[in-house]
Amino acid sequence: MLMALQSQMVQCPHCWESFELVLDPAMIEQLDEGETSVSFVEDCFICCHPILFELVSEQDTLHVRVNEEE
């Protein structure tokens, strides 16, 4: 089964620039299977600093939380 790619605009907590984050369908599938959140680290596309992303499903809405990687 093919899944459509989803994306969200996010803001880097280091350089404050906004960019489009394309969400991995496999991570969204984990949320559909009962997980409440999925976390991953990816570098900012502008300043290259690591960002901790957390995908959270709340009341059938997908939210992306962004924090500095510790």
N, CA, C and O atoms as a GROMACS GRO file, in nm:
protein
  280
    1MET      N    1   0.084  -0.119   0.000
    1MET     CA    2   0.000   0.000   0.000
    1MET      C    3   0.088   0.125   0.000
    1MET      O    4   0.181   0.135   0.080
    2LEU      N    5   0.061   0.218  -0.088
    2LEU     CA    6   0.135   0.343  -0.094
    2LEU      C    7   0.072   0.445  -0.001
    2LEU      O    8  -0.050   0.461   0.003
    3MET      N    9   0.156   0.514   0.074
    3MET     CA   10   0.107   0.619   0.163
    3MET      C   11   0.154   0.754   0.109
    3MET      O   12   0.266   0.766   0.061
    4ALA      N   13   0.069   0.853   0.115
    4ALA     CA   14   0.107   0.987   0.073
    4ALA      C   15   0.203   1.046   0.175
    4ALA      O   16   0.186   1.028   0.296
    5LEU      N   17   0.303   1.118   0.126
    5LEU     CA   18   0.396   1.184   0.216
    5LEU      C   19   0.328   1.302   0.282
    5LEU      O   20   0.255   1.377   0.218
    6GLN      N   21   0.353   1.316   0.412
    6GLN     CA   22   0.302   1.430   0.485
    6GLN      C   23   0.420   1.518   0.524
    6GLN      O   24   0.531   1.468   0.544
    7SER      N   25   0.396   1.645   0.536
    7SER     CA   26   0.502   1.736   0.579
    7SER      C   27   0.442   1.844   0.668
    7SER      O   28   0.323   1.872   0.665
    8GLN      N   29   0.530   1.904   0.747
    8GLN     CA   30   0.490   2.015   0.833
    8GLN      C   31   0.602   2.117   0.836
    8GLN      O   32   0.720   2.081   0.829
    9MET      N   33   0.566   2.243   0.846
    9MET     CA   34   0.666   2.348   0.863
    9MET      C   35   0.708   2.348   1.010
    9MET      O   36   0.624   2.343   1.100
   10VAL      N   37   0.839   2.353   1.033
   10VAL     CA   38   0.893   2.357   1.168
   10VAL      C   39   0.997   2.468   1.175
   10VAL      O   40   1.045   2.517   1.073
   11GLN      N   41   1.030   2.508   1.298
   11GLN     CA   42   1.129   2.613   1.318
   11GLN      C   43   1.245   2.557   1.400
   11GLN      O   44   1.223   2.495   1.504
   12CYS      N   45   1.365   2.578   1.354
   12CYS     CA   46   1.484   2.529   1.422
   12CYS      C   47   1.500   2.602   1.555
   12CYS      O   48   1.491   2.724   1.559
   13PRO      N   49   1.524   2.528   1.665
   13PRO     CA   50   1.544   2.593   1.795
   13PRO      C   51   1.683   2.655   1.810
   13PRO      O   52   1.712   2.718   1.912
   14HIS      N   53   1.768   2.637   1.710
   14HIS     CA   54   1.904   2.693   1.714
   14HIS      C   55   1.912   2.823   1.635
   14HIS      O   56   1.952   2.927   1.688
   15CYS      N   57   1.875   2.817   1.506
   15CYS     CA   58   1.890   2.934   1.418
   15CYS      C   59   1.757   3.006   1.394
   15CYS      O   60   1.756   3.115   1.337
   16TRP      N   61   1.648   2.948   1.436
   16TRP     CA   62   1.512   3.003   1.426
   16TRP      C   63   1.460   3.012   1.283
   16TRP      O   64   1.356   3.075   1.260
   17GLU      N   65   1.528   2.951   1.189
   17GLU     CA   66   1.479   2.947   1.051
   17GLU      C   67   1.372   2.839   1.038
   17GLU      O   68   1.378   2.737   1.106
   18SER      N   69   1.276   2.862   0.952
   18SER     CA   70   1.170   2.764   0.928
   18SER      C   71   1.203   2.682   0.805
   18SER      O   72   1.263   2.731   0.709
   19PHE      N   73   1.164   2.554   0.809
   19PHE     CA   74   1.182   2.466   0.694
   19PHE      C   75   1.075   2.359   0.697
   19PHE      O   76   1.011   2.335   0.799
   20GLU      N   77   1.057   2.294   0.584
   20GLU     CA   78   0.956   2.190   0.571
   20GLU      C   79   1.016   2.055   0.609
   20GLU      O   80   1.118   2.014   0.554
   21LEU      N   81   0.954   1.988   0.703
   21LEU     CA   82   0.997   1.855   0.747
   21LEU      C   83   0.904   1.752   0.683
   21LEU      O   84   0.783   1.754   0.706
   22VAL      N   85   0.961   1.663   0.604
   22VAL     CA   86   0.883   1.554   0.543
   22VAL      C   87   0.882   1.439   0.643
   22VAL      O   88   0.987   1.393   0.688
   23LEU      N   89   0.761   1.394   0.679
   23LEU     CA   90   0.745   1.291   0.782
   23LEU      C   91   0.753   1.152   0.722
   23LEU      O   92   0.692   1.123   0.619
   24ASP      N   93   0.827   1.066   0.788
   24ASP     CA   94   0.845   0.927   0.745
   24ASP      C   95   0.713   0.852   0.766
   24ASP      O   96   0.664   0.846   0.879
   25PRO      N   97   0.654   0.795   0.661
   25PRO     CA   98   0.527   0.722   0.676
   25PRO      C   99   0.534   0.610   0.780
   25PRO      O  100   0.434   0.580   0.844
   26ALA      N  101   0.652   0.546   0.796
   26ALA     CA  102   0.666   0.439   0.894
   26ALA      C  103   0.647   0.491   1.037
   26ALA      O  104   0.593   0.420   1.122
   27MET      N  105   0.691   0.614   1.063
   27MET     CA  106   0.672   0.672   1.197
   27MET      C  107   0.526   0.705   1.222
   27MET      O  108   0.475   0.685   1.332
   28ILE      N  109   0.458   0.753   1.120
   28ILE     CA  110   0.316   0.783   1.134
   28ILE      C  111   0.239   0.654   1.156
   28ILE      O  112   0.142   0.651   1.232
   29GLU      N  113   0.282   0.547   1.090
   29GLU     CA  114   0.219   0.417   1.106
   29GLU      C  115   0.231   0.367   1.251
   29GLU      O  116   0.139   0.305   1.303
   30GLN      N  117   0.346   0.394   1.316
   30GLN     CA  118   0.364   0.357   1.456
   30GLN      C  119   0.260   0.425   1.544
   30GLN      O  120   0.208   0.366   1.638
   31LEU      N  121   0.229   0.551   1.513
   31LEU     CA  122   0.128   0.623   1.590
   31LEU      C  123  -0.010   0.562   1.566
   31LEU      O  124  -0.092   0.555   1.658
   32ASP      N  125  -0.035   0.519   1.443
   32ASP     CA  126  -0.163   0.456   1.411
   32ASP      C  127  -0.180   0.323   1.482
   32ASP      O  128  -0.292   0.277   1.505
   33GLU      N  129  -0.067   0.259   1.519
   33GLU     CA  130  -0.072   0.130   1.585
   33GLU      C  131  -0.078   0.141   1.737
   33GLU      O  132  -0.064   0.040   1.806
   34GLY      N  133  -0.097   0.260   1.790
   34GLY     CA  134  -0.118   0.274   1.933
   34GLY      C  135  -0.011   0.349   2.010
   34GLY      O  136  -0.032   0.384   2.126
   35GLU      N  137   0.104   0.375   1.948
   35GLU     CA  138   0.207   0.454   2.017
   35GLU      C  139   0.152   0.596   2.037
   35GLU      O  140   0.078   0.647   1.954
   36THR      N  141   0.190   0.660   2.150
   36THR     CA  142   0.143   0.796   2.174
   36THR      C  143   0.239   0.900   2.117
   36THR      O  144   0.198   1.012   2.087
   37SER      N  145   0.368   0.862   2.102
   37SER     CA  146   0.464   0.954   2.042
   37SER      C  147   0.580   0.876   1.983
   37SER      O  148   0.609   0.763   2.023
   38VAL      N  149   0.647   0.938   1.887
   38VAL     CA  150   0.765   0.882   1.823
   38VAL      C  151   0.869   0.993   1.816
   38VAL      O  152   0.838   1.103   1.770
   39SER      N  153   0.992   0.966   1.861
   39SER     CA  154   1.098   1.067   1.862
   39SER      C  155   1.211   1.027   1.767
   39SER      O  156   1.239   0.908   1.748
   40PHE      N  157   1.276   1.128   1.709
   40PHE     CA  158   1.393   1.105   1.627
   40PHE      C  159   1.475   1.233   1.622
   40PHE      O  160   1.424   1.342   1.647
   41VAL      N  161   1.603   1.219   1.588
   41VAL     CA  162   1.694   1.333   1.578
   41VAL      C  163   1.734   1.349   1.433
   41VAL      O  164   1.764   1.252   1.364
   42GLU      N  165   1.734   1.474   1.389
   42GLU     CA  166   1.776   1.506   1.253
   42GLU      C  167   1.842   1.643   1.256
   42GLU      O  168   1.801   1.730   1.334
   43ASP      N  169   1.942   1.664   1.173
   43ASP     CA  170   2.010   1.794   1.169
   43ASP      C  171   1.924   1.897   1.097
   43ASP      O  172   1.850   1.865   1.004
   44CYS      N  173   1.935   2.021   1.143
   44CYS     CA  174   1.868   2.133   1.077
   44CYS      C  175   1.922   2.144   0.935
   44CYS      O  176   2.043   2.132   0.914
   45PHE      N  177   1.835   2.166   0.838
   45PHE     CA  178   1.876   2.177   0.699
   45PHE      C  179   1.949   2.308   0.670
   45PHE      O  180   2.010   2.324   0.564
   46ILE      N  181   1.942   2.403   0.765
   46ILE     CA  182   2.004   2.533   0.742
   46ILE      C  183   2.135   2.548   0.821
   46ILE      O  184   2.238   2.580   0.763
   47CYS      N  185   2.130   2.524   0.952
   47CYS     CA  186   2.248   2.545   1.036
   47CYS      C  187   2.321   2.416   1.076
   47CYS      O  188   2.429   2.422   1.134
   48CYS      N  189   2.263   2.302   1.044
   48CYS     CA  190   2.323   2.169   1.069
   48CYS      C  191   2.332   2.127   1.215
   48CYS      O  192   2.395   2.026   1.245
   49HIS      N  193   2.271   2.200   1.307
   49HIS     CA  194   2.267   2.158   1.447
   49HIS      C  195   2.162   2.047   1.462
   49HIS      O  196   2.062   2.046   1.391
   50PRO      N  197   2.186   1.953   1.556
   50PRO     CA  198   2.089   1.845   1.575
   50PRO      C  199   1.961   1.894   1.644
   50PRO      O  200   1.965   1.976   1.735
   51ILE      N  201   1.848   1.842   1.597
   51ILE     CA  202   1.717   1.878   1.651
   51ILE      C  203   1.646   1.750   1.693
   51ILE      O  204   1.648   1.651   1.620
   52LEU      N  205   1.585   1.752   1.810
   52LEU     CA  206   1.504   1.641   1.857
   52LEU      C  207   1.359   1.668   1.815
   52LEU      O  208   1.298   1.764   1.860
   53PHE      N  209   1.307   1.581   1.730
   53PHE     CA  210   1.169   1.592   1.685
   53PHE      C  211   1.086   1.487   1.759
   53PHE      O  212   1.130   1.375   1.780
   54GLU      N  213   0.965   1.525   1.797
   54GLU     CA  214   0.872   1.430   1.860
   54GLU      C  215   0.739   1.442   1.788
   54GLU      O  216   0.676   1.547   1.789
   55LEU      N  217   0.697   1.332   1.726
   55LEU     CA  218   0.565   1.327   1.663
   55LEU      C  219   0.466   1.280   1.768
   55LEU      O  220   0.487   1.176   1.831
   56VAL      N  221   0.360   1.355   1.787
   56VAL     CA  222   0.260   1.323   1.888
   56VAL      C  223   0.123   1.322   1.823
   56VAL      O  224   0.087   1.414   1.749
   57SER      N  225   0.047   1.217   1.851
   57SER     CA  226  -0.089   1.208   1.801
   57SER      C  227  -0.185   1.240   1.915
   57SER      O  228  -0.188   1.170   2.017
   58GLU      N  229  -0.261   1.347   1.897
   58GLU     CA  230  -0.359   1.389   1.998
   58GLU      C  231  -0.493   1.411   1.931
   58GLU      O  232  -0.507   1.499   1.845
   59GLN      N  233  -0.591   1.333   1.969
   59GLN     CA  234  -0.727   1.345   1.917
   59GLN      C  235  -0.728   1.349   1.764
   59GLN      O  236  -0.784   1.441   1.703
   60ASP      N  237  -0.665   1.249   1.702
   60ASP     CA  238  -0.660   1.235   1.557
   60ASP      C  239  -0.589   1.349   1.484
   60ASP      O  240  -0.609   1.368   1.364
   61THR      N  241  -0.506   1.425   1.557
   61THR     CA  242  -0.427   1.533   1.497
   61THR      C  243  -0.280   1.505   1.523
   61THR      O  244  -0.241   1.471   1.635
   62LEU      N  245  -0.198   1.521   1.421
   62LEU     CA  246  -0.055   1.498   1.433
   62LEU      C  247   0.015   1.629   1.463
   62LEU      O  248  -0.002   1.727   1.390
   63HIS      N  249   0.093   1.631   1.570
   63HIS     CA  250   0.171   1.749   1.608
   63HIS      C  251   0.319   1.713   1.603
   63HIS      O  252   0.357   1.600   1.631
   64VAL      N  253   0.403   1.810   1.568
   64VAL     CA  254   0.547   1.791   1.571
   64VAL      C  255   0.604   1.888   1.674
   64VAL      O  256   0.589   2.009   1.662
   65ARG      N  257   0.668   1.831   1.776
   65ARG     CA  258   0.736   1.912   1.878
   65ARG      C  259   0.883   1.916   1.843
   65ARG      O  260   0.941   1.815   1.802
   66VAL      N  261   0.945   2.033   1.860
   66VAL     CA  262   1.083   2.052   1.822
   66VAL      C  263   1.160   2.104   1.942
   66VAL      O  264   1.119   2.202   2.006
   67ASN      N  265   1.274   2.038   1.974
   67ASN     CA  266   1.359   2.079   2.086
   67ASN      C  267   1.504   2.066   2.047
   67ASN      O  268   1.538   1.994   1.952
   68GLU      N  269   1.592   2.135   2.120
   68GLU     CA  270   1.735   2.117   2.100
   68GLU      C  271   1.773   1.978   2.144
   68GLU      O  272   1.723   1.929   2.245
   69GLU      N  273   1.861   1.912   2.069
   69GLU     CA  274   1.912   1.782   2.106
   69GLU      C  275   2.009   1.800   2.223
   69GLU      O  276   2.096   1.887   2.219
   70GLU      N  277   1.994   1.717   2.325
   70GLU     CA  278   2.080   1.729   2.443
   70GLU      C  279   2.197   1.635   2.436
   70GLU      O  280   2.279   1.632   2.527
   0.00000   0.00000   0.00000
